[in-house]
């Protein structure tokens, strides 16, 4: 399964910028729906998204695709 690392990236950005960042703010800056972001944060929920959303999130977090999401074999999920 693909696991999004959105929580980790958000926590790192908050620490670096020394402020709270909401999913609403991320949604406004990236154009990715807040509900989609919320689903990406859930470890239990599998979420399908577009390459445009992935690109926008990578730009926002200034990261590579492999920093945003990782493949985890289903036996480890």
C-alpha positions in Angstrom: 0.0 0.0 0.0 1.1 3.6 -0.4 1.4 5.5 2.8 1.4 9.3 2.8 3.8 11.0 5.1 1.8 14.2 5.3 1.7 14.2 9.1 5.5 14.1 9.4 6.0 16.7 6.7 3.4 19.0 8.3 5.1 18.6 11.8 8.5 19.4 10.3 7.2 22.5 8.5 5.5 23.7 11.7 8.7 23.2 13.7 10.8 24.9 11.0 8.4 27.9 10.7 7.6 27.9 14.5 3.9 28.2 13.9 0.8 26.0 13.6 -0.3 25.1 10.1 -3.8 23.9 9.5 -5.0 21.6 6.8 -7.2 24.5 5.6 -4.1 26.5 5.0 -2.4 23.7 3.1 -5.5 23.2 1.0 -5.6 26.9 0.2 -1.9 27.1 -0.8 -1.9 23.8 -2.8 -5.4 23.6 -4.3 -5.7 20.1 -2.8 -9.1 19.5 -1.2 -9.0 19.5 2.6 -11.0 16.3 2.7 -8.3 14.7 0.5 -5.6 15.9 2.8 -7.4 14.5 5.8 -7.7 11.1 4.1 -4.0 11.2 3.3 -3.2 11.7 7.0 -5.2 8.6 8.0 -3.0 5.5 8.2 -6.0 3.2 8.0 -7.6 4.8 5.0 -6.3 4.2 1.5 -6.6 7.3 -0.6 -6.2 7.7 -4.3 -5.0 11.1 -5.6 -3.8 12.8 -8.8 -0.2 13.5 -9.9 -1.2 17.2 -9.9 -2.0 17.0 -6.1 1.3 15.2 -5.5 3.2 17.8 -7.4 1.5 20.6 -5.5 2.2 19.0 -2.1 5.9 18.4 -3.1 6.1 22.1 -4.1 4.5 23.3 -0.8 6.7 21.1 1.4 9.7 21.6 -0.8 10.3 17.8 -0.9 10.6 14.9 -3.3 7.8 12.4 -4.1 9.6 9.7 -2.0 9.5 12.2 1.0 5.7 12.6 0.6 4.7 8.9 0.1 6.3 5.5 0.6 5.3 2.0 -0.4 4.7 -0.3 2.5 4.0 -4.0 1.8 0.4 -5.0 2.9 1.8 -7.4 5.5 3.3 -4.4 7.3 0.3 -2.0 6.9 
